[in-house]
Amino acid sequence: MKRNIRSNAIWLAIMIAGFVIMDGLEAAGLINTFIENAIVTVGINIILATGLNLIIGFAGQFSLGHAGFMAIGAYATGIITQQIASPLGFWLSMGIGIIIAIIAAIIIGVPTLRLRGDYLAIATMGASEIIRVIINNLKITNGPAGMFNIPQYATWPVVYVMVCITTIMIANFVHSRAGRAVMSVREDDIAAEAMGINTTKWKLAAFVFGAATAAIGGTLHASYIQTIAPGDFGIMNSISILIIVVLGGSGSLTGTILAAGVLGIIDTVLQNFGTLRMVIYALALILLMVFKPGGLLGRWELSFKKVNKKKGAPAE
């Protein structure tokens, strides 16, 4: 318990320092609109990828349905903030988006999480497409035309704070008793079940938690971009998030944050290359995976726990 409090305090101090530094850089004029867009995009990708890493890296469930839950959060924000154009409407839309995403995750997860591997990936991909098709055919969502002029309440400070909150929540979940149960299912679900762990329950818990973070990412995306359409939440969007998870290291939150930052920098630097940008981007990914097949950090995590030099164990 003391180790967790100490670790959270250090991370909180680092996050506050990061906020102060970025605020200072913006005040000095060193962060322009272009760089701010890149920072916000990276922040939203961190929220989405850490949630997906919880499902894939820690629970061991291969999901391709993350874009569907992101769409739920985005459209909840688009609909509600156009009716209640205030910060209260924005936060209310985020809460409603999370609730709807959780309900959808439970409905999808109960029958599909009994599957494994490729079968689960196909099932979750199909569920995501069902969500997208439903959105595409509803009048309230403006159908395939999408929604425009969504009020912008998601600024970089809001995105930064939400990145910090979601990361701390996921990290504490992973290092809790529930997180250890989830990881035991990843390692060997048969052995975990033999030890009395309800594997379906913990698979569903990770899936629901990941869906909630995806809804948060969708809310921030809709409010910042101010324009959304059903085509923005297809299978390629889920794969883009998956790339961040695999590149950073499946089972490493630190790796996910690093990978989102690296890919964000690469994408920003290559903006002037036009269509050639995607070729260079793909080659960079191939080279990274050839030389680091386990991801940039594998399952390694940055930790601030004290180590007992005599016993080699974390000290209380």
C-alpha positions in Angstrom: 0.0 0.0 0.0 2.8 2.4 0.9 4.6 1.6 -2.3 1.5 2.4 -4.4 1.0 5.7 -2.6 4.6 6.7 -3.0 4.6 5.7 -6.7 1.4 7.6 -7.4 2.8 10.7 -5.6 5.9 10.6 -7.8 3.9 10.2 -11.0 1.5 13.0 -9.9 4.5 15.3 -9.3 5.9 14.4 -12.8 2.5 15.1 -14.4 2.2 18.4 -12.7 5.7 19.3 -13.8 4.9 18.3 -17.3 1.8 20.5 -17.3 3.8 23.5 -16.0 6.5 23.0 -18.6 4.0 22.8 -21.5 2.1 25.8 -20.2 5.3 27.8 -20.0 6.3 26.8 -23.6 2.9 27.9 -24.9 3.1 31.2 -23.0 6.6 31.7 -24.6 5.1 31.1 -28.0 7.2 27.9 -28.6 4.0 25.8 -29.1 2.0 26.9 -32.1 -1.3 25.6 -33.4 0.3 22.9 -35.5 2.4 21.5 -32.5 -0.7 21.8 -30.2 -2.7 19.6 -32.7 0.1 17.0 -32.7 0.2 17.0 -28.8 -3.6 16.6 -28.5 -3.6 13.8 -31.1 -0.8 12.0 -29.2 -2.7 12.5 -25.9 -5.9 11.0 -27.3 -4.0 8.1 -28.8 -2.4 7.4 -25.4 -5.9 7.2 -23.8 -7.1 4.9 -26.6 -4.0 2.7 -26.7 -3.6 2.2 -22.9 -7.2 1.1 -22.7 -6.7 -1.4 -25.6 -3.4 -2.5 -24.0 -5.4 -3.4 -20.8 -7.6 -5.7 -23.0 -4.8 -7.2 -25.2 -1.6 -6.9 -23.2 -2.8 -7.5 -19.7 -6.0 -9.6 -20.2 -4.7 -11.4 -23.2 -7.9 -10.9 -25.3 -7.4 -9.9 -28.9 -9.9 -7.2 -29.6 -10.5 -5.2 -32.8 -13.6 -3.4 -31.6 -12.0 -0.4 -30.0 -13.2 2.1 -32.7 -16.8 1.2 -32.0 -16.6 2.3 -28.4 -14.7 5.4 -29.5 -17.6 6.2 -31.8 -20.1 5.9 -29.0 -18.2 8.5 -26.9 -17.7 10.8 -30.0 -21.4 10.8 -31.0 -22.6 11.2 -27.4 -20.6 14.3 -27.2 -21.6 15.5 -30.7 -25.3 15.2 -29.9 -25.4 16.5 -26.3 -23.0 19.4 -26.7 -25.0 20.7 -29.6 -28.0 20.8 -27.3 -26.2 21.9 -24.2 -23.4 24.2 -25.5 -21.5 24.6 -22.2 -18.6 22.9 -20.3 -21.3 21.1 -18.2 -22.8 19.7 -21.4 -19.3 18.5 -22.4 -18.6 16.6 -19.2 -22.2 15.3 -19.1 -21.7 14.0 -22.6 -18.5 12.3 -21.6 -20.2 10.6 -18.6 -23.2 9.4 -20.8 -20.8 8.2 -23.5 -18.9 6.1 -20.9 -22.1 4.6 -19.5 -23.4 3.7 -23.0 -20.0 2.2 -23.9 -20.0 0.2 -20.7 -23.5 -1.2 -21.5 -22.4 -2.0 -25.0 -19.2 -3.7 -23.8 -21.2 -5.9 -21.4 -23.7 -6.9 -24.2 -20.8 -7.6 -26.6 -18.5 -9.1 -24.1 -20.7 -11.7 -22.4 -21.1 -13.9 -25.5 -17.8 -13.1 -27.3 -15.2 -13.3 -24.5 -15.8 -17.0 -24.3 -14.0 -17.1 -27.7 -10.2 -17.0 -28.1 -7.6 -15.7 -30.5 -8.6 -15.0 -34.0 -12.3 -15.9 -33.3 -12.5 -13.2 -30.6 -10.8 -10.7 -32.9 -13.4 -11.4 -35.7 -16.3 -11.2 -33.2 -15.2 -7.9 -31.7 -14.5 -6.5 -35.2 -18.0 -7.5 -36.2 -19.5 -5.9 -33.1 -17.6 -2.6 -33.9 -19.0 -2.6 -37.4 -22.5 -3.2 -36.0 -22.1 -0.1 -33.9 -20.8 1.9 -36.9 -23.7 0.8 -39.1 -26.3 1.6 -36.4 -24.8 5.1 -36.1 -24.7 5.4 -39.9 -28.5 4.8 -40.1 -29.8 6.9 -37.2 -31.4 10.3 -37.8 -30.1 11.7 -34.5 -26.5 11.1 -35.7 -27.2 12.7 -39.1 -26.5 9.4 -40.8 -23.5 9.1 -43.2 -23.2 12.9 -43.4 -21.8 13.0 -39.9 -21.9 15.9 -37.5 -20.4 19.4 -37.8 -19.7 22.5 -35.7 -19.4 20.5 -32.5 -18.5 23.0 -29.7 -14.8 22.8 -28.8 -14.3 22.2 -25.1 -11.4 19.7 -25.4 -8.3 21.9 -25.3 -4.8 20.5 -24.7 -5.0 21.1 -20.9 -8.2 19.1 -20.8 -6.7 16.3 -22.9 -3.5 16.3 -20.7 -5.5 16.0 -17.5 -7.6 13.1 -18.9 -4.4 11.3 -20.1 -3.1 11.6 -16.5 -6.4 10.4 -14.9 -6.9 7.4 -17.2 -3.2 6.3 -17.0 -3.2 6.4 -13.2 -6.5 4.5 -13.0 -5.3 1.8 -15.4 -1.9 1.5 -13.7 -3.6 1.2 -10.3 -6.0 -1.4 -11.6 -3.1 -3.4 -13.2 -1.2 -3.4 -9.9 -4.2 -4.3 -7.7 -5.5 -7.7 -6.8 -8.0 -7.4 -9.7 -5.1 -6.7 -12.1 -3.2 -9.8 -10.9 -6.3 -11.9 -11.5 -6.6 -10.4 -15.0 -3.0 -11.2 -15.8 -3.3 -14.7 -14.4 -6.0 -15.2 -17.0 -3.6 -14.0 -19.7 -0.9 -16.4 -18.7 -3.1 -19.5 -18.4 -6.8 -19.2 -18.1 -7.2 -23.0 -17.3 -4.8 -22.8 -14.4 -6.4 -19.5 -13.2 -9.9 -21.1 -13.3 -8.5 -24.2 -11.4 -7.3 -21.8 -8.7 -10.8 -20.4 -8.3 -10.6 -17.3 -10.4 -13.7 -16.4 -12.4 -12.0 -16.0 -15.8 -15.1 -14.7 -17.6 -15.7 -12.1 -14.9 -12.1 -10.7 -15.1 -12.0 -10.8 -18.9 -15.2 -8.8 -19.0 -13.9 -6.4 -16.3 -10.8 -5.6 -18.5 -13.0 -5.3 -21.6 -15.5 -2.9 -20.0 -12.7 -0.8 -18.5 -11.0 -0.6 -21.9 -14.3 0.4 -23.6 -14.8 3.2 -21.1 -11.4 4.7 -21.9 -12.2 4.4 -25.6 -15.4 6.4 -25.0 -13.3 9.1 -23.2 -11.0 9.2 -26.2 -13.9 9.5 -28.6 -15.4 12.4 -26.5 -12.1 14.3 -26.7 -11.7 13.6 -30.4 -15.1 14.8 -31.3 -14.9 18.0 -29.2 -11.4 18.9 -30.4 -11.8 18.1 -34.2 -15.4 19.4 -34.1 -16.4 17.2 -37.1 -17.2 13.4 -37.0 -18.6 10.9 -39.5 -19.2 7.1 -39.2 -16.3 6.5 -41.6 -13.9 7.8 -39.0 -14.5 4.8 -36.8 -13.9 1.9 -39.1 -11.6 -1.2 -38.8 -8.5 0.9 -39.8 -9.0 3.1 -36.8 -8.9 0.0 -34.5 -5.8 -1.2 -36.3 -4.1 2.2 -35.9 -4.6 1.9 -32.1 -3.5 -1.7 -32.2 -0.2 -0.7 -33.9 0.6 1.7 -31.0 0.0 -1.2 -28.5 2.2 -3.7 -30.4 4.9 -1.2 -31.2 5.2 0.0 -27.6 5.0 -3.5 -26.1 2.0 -5.5 -25.3 1.6 -5.4 -21.5 3.6 -2.2 -21.0 1.8 1.1 -20.3 5.2 2.9 -20.4 5.8 1.4 -23.8 2.4 2.4 -25.0 3.0 6.1 -24.0 6.4 6.0 -25.6 5.1 4.4 -28.9 2.2 7.0 -29.1 4.8 9.8 -28.8 7.2 8.3 -31.3 4.5 7.7 -33.9 3.1 11.2 -33.3 6.6 12.7 -33.9 7.1 10.6 -37.0 3.7 11.5 -38.4 4.3 15.2 -37.7 7.8 15.3 -39.3 6.5 13.5 -42.4 3.6 16.0 -43.0 5.5 17.7 -45.8 6.1 14.5 -47.8 2.5 14.2 -49.2 1.4 10.7 -50.2 5.0 9.5 -49.8 4.5 10.0 -46.1 2.5 6.8 -45.7 5.2 4.8 -47.4 8.0 6.2 -45.2 5.7 5.7 -42.1 5.1 2.0 -43.1 8.8 1.4 -43.6 9.6 3.0 -40.2 7.1 0.6 -38.6 8.6 -2.4 -40.4 12.1 -1.5 -39.3 11.1 -1.0 -35.7 9.3 -4.4 -35.6 12.2 -6.2 -37.3 14.7 -4.9 -34.8 12.3 -4.8 -31.8 9.8 -7.7 -32.4 8.6 -7.5 -28.8 7.9 -3.8 -29.0 10.0 -0.9 -27.9 9.9 -1.9 -24.2 8.4 -5.4 -24.2 6.6 -5.8 -20.8 9.0 -3.4 -19.0 7.5 -0.7 -16.9 9.1 2.5 -15.5 8.9 2.1 -11.7 9.9 4.2 -8.7 9.8 1.4 -6.1 12.7 1.2 -3.8 14.8 -1.9 -4.0 16.3 -3.7 -1.0 19.9 -4.2 -1.9 20.4 -7.1 0.4 17.4 -9.1 -0.6 16.8 -7.6 -4.1 13.1 -7.2 -3.3 11.0 -4.0 -3.3 11.2 -2.4 0.2 8.2 -1.4 2.1 
